[in-house]
Amino acid sequence: MAKYQVVFVRHGQSQWNLENKFTGWVDVPLSEQGVIEAKEAGAVLKEQGFKFDEAFTSVLKRAIKTCNIILEESDQEFIPVVKDYRLNERMYGALAGLDKKETVEKHGAEQVHIWRRSYDIPPPACEKDHPYHPSKSPWAASIPEDKLPATESLKLTLERVLPYWDEVIVPEIKAGKKVLIAAHGNSIRAILKYLDDISEEVIPALDVPTGVPLFYEFDENMKPIKQEGAAEHLSGRYLIDEETLKAKIEEVKNQTKAK
Ligand SMILES: O=C(O)[C@H](O)COP(=O)(O)O
């Protein structure tokens, strides 16, 4: 029987999603389209009667803004919002700031797919003097230096996100709180891999669309309950029609397809 509920949402389209650049920990804003997506996500949640007691987000403004817009649109701005770098996007290493298609032209589609979607192969590390090294971000001072990654695979992202899920978010859920998690494509993929026990062979096929709420229910042991209309490989379902969902997932996949 369903006992707990969680809604995940990847931030709306960011300025660098629009410009098709690898982003990771670079703190770029939402694009105009991203703001619209966040508003739509909030409207759907309101329409379907979702109420939250607490929200969790990263320290990156595209996720924070998405979270705030959703809460504003659904009349729930009063709830506490907890920000933590452990929900950040995976750190994209030396690829941060590079055009995704130009990177394919330079290194080949196969190599870029490995960097983007393999489980345990990280992109090349970024040096300390890289313009987007995380030590240069304004919130870096609040993070232990040894926790500032020079690059991250999905596996390393999972090793960062999972303790936060287990030690901070799950106890809140088990205390009866309804939780919204506004995060990033790869930090959400990491949690979903864990929740739905997705294999290393299958995880490269999983893409998370921008700005679409993903609804999960769990039993008393925090085991996900398969929803009617669940998305491929997942127990949860996206709160959007299938055709729009397909188009939005395709958009993510197409970021590295030939021009
Ligand atoms: O950090 C980024 O570039 C994106 O938000 C996620 O990128 P990906 O879909 O290429 O992993």
The ligand as an SDF file (V2000), in Angstrom:
LIG
                    3D

 11 10  0  0  0  0  0  0  0  0999 V2000
   24.8320   20.1120  -17.1900 O   0  0  0  0  0  0  0  0  0  0  0  0
   24.3200   20.0520  -18.3070 C   0  0  0  0  0  0  0  0  0  0  0  0
   24.9250   20.3190  -19.3690 O   0  0  0  0  0  0  0  0  0  0  0  0
   22.8800   19.6270  -18.4370 C   0  0  0  0  0  0  0  0  0  0  0  0
   22.0960   20.2310  -17.5130 O   0  0  0  0  0  0  0  0  0  0  0  0
   22.7760   18.1310  -18.3590 C   0  0  0  0  0  0  0  0  0  0  0  0
   23.4670   17.7270  -19.4350 O   0  0  0  0  0  0  0  0  0  0  0  0
   23.3890   16.3160  -20.1370 P   0  0  0  0  0  0  0  0  0  0  0  0
   21.9500   16.0360  -20.4940 O   0  0  0  0  0  0  0  0  0  0  0  0
   24.2510   16.5320  -21.3450 O   0  0  0  0  0  0  0  0  0  0  0  0
   23.9700   15.3120  -19.1840 O   0  0  0  0  0  0  0  0  0  0  0  0
  1  2  2  0
  2  3  1  0
  2  4  1  0
  4  5  1  0
  4  6  1  0
  6  7  1  0
  7  8  1  0
  8  9  2  0
  8 10  1  0
  8 11  1  0
M  END
$$$$
